[in-house]
Amino acid sequence: MRRSGSGVQAGGVLRTSRPAAKRFPRGCHHRAVDSGDELAFLRASVAPPHRSIVELIGGGVLDAELAALAWLLVEARVPIIVAGLERGAGKTTLLEALLDFLPSTARRIDLAGVSEDFAWLPEAEALGWTRAVPYEPVAIPVAPASAVLVAPEISEHLPIYTWGRAARTLVRAASIGYGIAATLHADRLEDVHDVLRARPVGLTDDELSYLGLIMIIRADRGPDGHIRRRVVTAHYARPVGRDEHGHTQRLPPAILAHREPADDRLDHFEWGVMPELAIRLERKAGELERDQQERSAILAGLARDGALDLETLKTTIAAHRAARRADAHVH
């Protein structure tokens, strides 16, 4: 759905839509699209079924501990990139499942691929975008404090995907506080950087430091011969900053989790950057660790009980947030 028109609630996240005739294209998994919008039709046609993060945990794509950390970060609109080299690796499925963690106050904006003109983005020119027409202020402007800009893929493979100057503008938006979310074709963190450094995207290393949570997913054959999809590594890109003396501080990305092929298990290292994450999320490190453990237990419990549907997950997330608000009010 696009931005113009009246606000609606979709999946607990504020989106905007425009009135249009709807139809269900073949293979779109019952997602209504605008019959006059070819890009919307293509987007719906290639989109995989929406699966819950609990279903992915149950299937071994990732574990509850990493999903709980992602819940904390996505909820705070920290940027997220899901990368996988092959088509069918599960990039979009994982990204959409993670975006279910967005709060109801978030304003999701899906980019329009080759048709994207960023006419709605107040800071577009400051981010290096050349406008065709001047920006026109609106009653409720898009703002870094609430918006999450979503690109189904950073590539030139299909007209619904984001590439070149538009991809550069998308990532640069993260540097001024916008949440961003995207997939791309890459098998390692280094490959993610190479794709985004190269022309025509052309991002600098400092701009790449705003990518946030980066997950690498692969598909292979398990011992039973069936295809399985697995997050093999998760990284946290540490945004460039300054110390108390004003000197620029550049830290390398941190490894949050790594899968050992021998036992198909994720080893976790987020404890090493938990103080940094706590500062970014304006939390205390100890409190953040306890919250992650609590959320991990919630997700693991749902997976153990076979509660894989989206509605149960949404109800559980809402209940957790209500409990946190009540606790904060008491204290």
Sequence and secondary structure as in RCSB ss.txt:
>XXXX:A:sequence
MRRSGSGVQAGGVLRTSRPAAKRFPRGCHHRAVDSGDELAFLRASVAPPHRSIVELIGGGVLDAELAALAWLLVE
ARVPIIVAGLERGAGKTTLLEALLDFLPSTARRIDLAGVSEDFAWLPEAEALGWTRAVPYEPVAIPVAPASAVLV
APEISEHLPIYTWGRAARTLVRAASIGYGIAATLHADRLEDVHDVLRARPVGLTDDELSYLGLIMIIRADRGPDG
HIRRRVVTAHYARPVGRDEHGHTQRLPPAILAHREPADDRLDHFEWGVMPELAIRLERKAGELERDQQERSAILA
GLARDGALDLETLKTTIAAHRAARRADAHVH
>XXXX:A:secstr
  SSS EEEETTEEEE     EE  TTS S  EETT HHHHHHHHH      HHHHHHTTSS HHHHHHHHHHHH
TT  EEEE SSTTSSHHHHHHHHHTTS TT EEEE  GGG   TT TTTTTTT   SS     SS   TTTEEEE
ES BSSSSTTSB HHHHHHHHHHHTTT EEEEEE  SSHHHHHHHHHSTTT   HHHHTT  EEEEEEEEE TTS
 EEEEEEEEEE    EE TTS EE    EEEEEEETTTTEEEE GGGTHHHHHHHTTS HHHHHHHHHHHHHHHH
HHHHTT  SHHHHHHHHHHHHHHHHHHHHH 
